[in-house]
């Protein structure tokens, strides 16, 4: 039970509602296999226990970078 609590706690630390500039700059670290695996376990545990689906931070980073790139290209 403590393990699940620890995983869920770390889940919210890594996948907050916002993605910071530091996370975008360090995407290679946050999206490495180890961290992705840990967050995947946390997301599954959260969804099974609460029914709430938590998005993957790597997908969120990709969406933000894509939107930012599209916004900059349309400005020029």
Secondary structure, DSSP 8 states (H G I E B T S, - for coil): -HHHHHHHHHHHHHS-SS--HHHHHTHHHHTSHHHHHHHHHHHHHHHHHH------HHHHHHHHHHHHHHHHHHH-
